[in-house]
Amino acid sequence: MALWKSTGNGTLEGISHVADLDASKLTVTLSETLKPIPPPDTWQFGNIMTDHMVVAEFDPETGWSDPEIKPRAPLSLDPASSCVQYGTTVFEGMKAYVGPDGKPRLFRPDMNMARLARSAERMALPPFNTDQVLALIKQLIIVDRRWIPLLSEHSMYIRPTLMGTRMGLSVAASDHATLCIFLSPTGPYFRSGGKSISVLAVFDTVRAWPGGTGGHKVALNYSPGFLPLRTAQKQGYDQILWLLGDDMKVTEAGAMNIFIVVRRDDGDVDLFTPPLDGTILPGVTRDSVLALAEAHTAGEINLPGLQKTSRIHASERTFTMDDLSRWSSDGKLLEAFGAGTAVIITSIGKIGFKGEDIILPEHEGGLGPIANAFRTRILDIQEGKEVWKNWGVVVDGKTALTKTEV
Ligand SMILES: *Cc1c(COP(=O)(O)O)cnc(C)c1O
């Protein structure tokens, strides 16, 4: 693969044959002491880390280093590194579940890999072979698999991270990078079972804008939302509903894609989510919900708990706060939910806007029937209880390990 060549001033210019990322060159150094695994019911999302991590580095003269799996430890970074000074960090969020056969499974990892490559390109970070990143993820899961509990709804959250590590303050792309992949075991996002969340619609701060980076998983999309989130939480809301434009288009809920279910005059329901116009993160869960809705309505599958005859008309379309208020007062707004890897699906029970609340119909267990149908089916595919297309990818035992056998 032709990679880039440094011009010495931080700009990267095409074509030099430097080494691509190569998982077959992986070396594994196991930790001498393994951490005790805290009881799963004490885990908080993203707070517990496993024993090992993957690290590989890109140098513009030589390309990608041989990747390593080694004991998890802090990285050493120059304070003038690009990622520290200019936020050139991109990441992914995915999960591995253990299936009924005892084997770990990934969910549509090709989509995460394609998105990671697009995010890296958007931040002008060095390119890499995404198949090799996936191979490294699988190796790391095998090494740290004792951390995936054999409990339903428990999984291993995977955080592939690519950081620009060029040292220097010139405002330009990073021609050095570090790829780091680490794992965090997780339990169900909400321990009390399905609980609906409340969101506060904000219009004085935006998450993303046309031509910006909202359609990419880049670190700099998240921190600007922390202050408005704190303000929303002080007012008693769980998350922010991000709006955009004078017409107050609804875009996303926190770091989740948003869906709404609206009753139609013919008795069917519409399922709406905003279109991928560059301000919306193209979520894997979002794509899965749309695909499952279509398959259900086409009669190819029967979503759990729903009548075969209940038709869900899924479409990617813009809707505004005015639309939500009108559908709610007409009694047509049946459900609203967020979709993302961490929560899978979570119901939205209340939407605060300009001092008033739109209240959605309450459902036992929190999730409405449509949200629950998607959540159940997606989780069943993730846990290998159901097979749908090639969405579940089994991580098979001892493949391609070199040096140290695991
Ligand atoms: C990651 C993310 C999502 C959800 O994407 P999934 O691939 O389903 O996990 C939605 N919105 C934002 C802003 C995100 O960062």
The ligand as a Tripos MOL2 file, in Angstrom:
@<TRIPOS>MOLECULE
LIG
   15    15     1     0     0
SMALL
NO_CHARGES

@<TRIPOS>ATOM
      1 C1        -20.7810    6.6190   18.6190 C.3       1 LIG1
      2 C2        -21.8880    7.5920   18.4600 C.ar      1 LIG1
      3 C3        -23.1980    7.1980   18.1280 C.ar      1 LIG1
      4 C4        -23.6220    5.7630   18.0480 C.3       1 LIG1
      5 O1        -22.9110    5.0230   17.1010 O.3       1 LIG1
      6 P1        -22.8810    3.4320   17.2340 P.3       1 LIG1
      7 O2        -22.0270    3.0150   16.0920 O.co2     1 LIG1
      8 O3        -24.2670    2.9460   17.1260 O.co2     1 LIG1
      9 O4        -22.2710    3.1340   18.5710 O.co2     1 LIG1
     10 C5        -24.1490    8.1820   17.9150 C.ar      1 LIG1
     11 N1        -23.8650    9.4810   18.0380 N.ar      1 LIG1
     12 C6        -22.6140    9.9040   18.3790 C.ar      1 LIG1
     13 C7        -22.3500   11.3520   18.4840 C.3       1 LIG1
     14 C8        -21.6030    8.9750   18.5910 C.ar      1 LIG1
     15 O5        -20.3860    9.3820   18.9320 O.3       1 LIG1
@<TRIPOS>BOND
     1     1     2 1
     2     2     3 ar
     3     2    14 ar
     4     3     4 1
     5     3    10 ar
     6     4     5 1
     7     5     6 1
     8     6     7 2
     9     6     8 1
    10     6     9 1
    11    10    11 ar
    12    11    12 ar
    13    12    13 1
    14    12    14 ar
    15    14    15 1
@<TRIPOS>SUBSTRUCTURE
     1 LIG1         1 GROUP 0 **** ****
